[in-house]
Amino acid sequence: MKLATRAGRIEPFYVMEVAKAAAERARTTGTGGREMVFLNIGEPDFTAPPLVQEAAARAVRDGITQYTPATGLPALRERISGWYAQRFGLQVPARRIVVTAGASAALQLACLALVDAGDEVLMPDPSYPCNRHFVSAADGSAVLIPTTAAERYQLSAAKVEAAWSPRTCGVLLASPSNPTGTSIHPEELARIHAVVQARQGVTLIDEIYLGLSHDAAFGQSALALGEDVVSINSFSKYFCMTGWRLGWLVVPDALVPVIERLAQNLFICPSTVAQHAALACFEAASIAEYERRRGEFKARRDFFLPALAAAGLPVPVAPDGAFYAWADCSEACRRLGVASSWELAFALMDQAALAITPGRDFGTAETAQRIRFSTASSMAHLQEAAARLKALLG
Ligand SMILES: Cc1ncc(COP(=O)(O)O)c(C=O)c1O
């Protein structure tokens, strides 16, 4: 069978190999009899709160399961618009909000609408692995720009300016970022936006972790910069609905019919049941619960960062949001006699029954010396992981 060259360009998702190996060891107790602690998956351990579950059950029971408009339920677009006003003081009209099957579909739609064959999109190294592939599935190419701790592992205006080529069509940023949990400083973001705008490019920004911001200095949406910013968001993380497959994007008015046409053809609509459930995310009781959880994620971060440092796994930039810690594992590799974070991942699995994510998928710059911990697991799991790391490496 002849495969499309496009398919050949999609690299393997190495993280999944590590996850499979960890699950296999957990199943066969190949970990010295200890239960595997999983800090590798970026997924809240919380599920949808009661009102959201009830709304989903009601939609199913009442048979409200037909297709919705491709851009999503009008009522849900209104609620999301209200959320921007209430939380960020931003007026984002519902007509510019398109509901999608997760941030993944939003990223795919945005790339298909904005990236032409041969176009280049600038993004930081490290960054969320799938972003490169959304661009390459649109026949463009991702240009990864190495970043430093001093830059909070984010692009700077100077680097965007230096890397801009006649083929560049824009930047794809994430704030807070996966894998680092660090955000772009608002002033730097404004400078990046100005550089991109001056070159008639597009600023795409993934704000899927913005709801889980722990620092007021970084918690503002890039949509405040202007109507030309394309913001991607999701019900997966802050709203704890990963498997429900629901997200959204905010686009300039002129782009709405383009995205709508693509969405009609590629997806018909996002899940109707998930959309009806999501209406209840914005009830006061649900928001109160989400805010309690946000506090819990912060408490987990505050416990885990010093514990990592004590085990010889310093985190060069403290995450200001999301639930990740991007740790420097050079010293840990030396102590265990392994060459890279990839080998360290297997050593931790075998010697500490601990599953983490090696840096490999996230880029190439420093990723052989970096590992990502997800702190979306319970405090008890984090405490156990900290004790095991200390015993092994301390
Ligand atoms: C930065 C980032 N963007 C997008 C996604 C995809 O999210 P969704 O579940 O909304 O498709 C993830 C998932 O982990 C992510 O970390």
The ligand as an SDF file (V2000), in Angstrom:
LIG
                    3D

 16 16  0  0  0  0  0  0  0  0999 V2000
   -0.5770   22.3400   25.1660 C   0  0  0  0  0  0  0  0  0  0  0  0
   -1.6720   21.4040   24.7870 C   0  0  0  0  0  0  0  0  0  0  0  0
   -2.4740   21.7200   23.7650 N   0  0  0  0  0  0  0  0  0  0  0  0
   -3.4670   20.8930   23.3700 C   0  0  0  0  0  0  0  0  0  0  0  0
   -3.6950   19.6980   24.0070 C   0  0  0  0  0  0  0  0  0  0  0  0
   -4.8290   18.8300   23.5350 C   0  0  0  0  0  0  0  0  0  0  0  0
   -5.9230   19.0120   24.3770 O   0  0  0  0  0  0  0  0  0  0  0  0
   -7.4160   18.5070   24.0950 P   0  0  0  0  0  0  0  0  0  0  0  0
   -7.6680   17.3990   25.0770 O   0  0  0  0  0  0  0  0  0  0  0  0
   -8.2940   19.6840   24.3920 O   0  0  0  0  0  0  0  0  0  0  0  0
   -7.5150   18.0830   22.6870 O   0  0  0  0  0  0  0  0  0  0  0  0
   -2.8940   19.3150   25.0900 C   0  0  0  0  0  0  0  0  0  0  0  0
   -3.1060   18.0310   25.7750 C   0  0  0  0  0  0  0  0  0  0  0  0
   -2.3890   17.6360   26.6610 O   0  0  0  0  0  0  0  0  0  0  0  0
   -1.8520   20.2040   25.4950 C   0  0  0  0  0  0  0  0  0  0  0  0
   -1.0500   19.9210   26.5250 O   0  0  0  0  0  0  0  0  0  0  0  0
  1  2  1  0
  2  3  1  0
  2 15  2  0
  3  4  2  0
  4  5  1  0
  5  6  1  0
  5 12  2  0
  6  7  1  0
  7  8  1  0
  8  9  2  0
  8 10  1  0
  8 11  1  0
 12 13  1  0
 12 15  1  0
 13 14  2  0
 15 16  1  0
M  END
$$$$
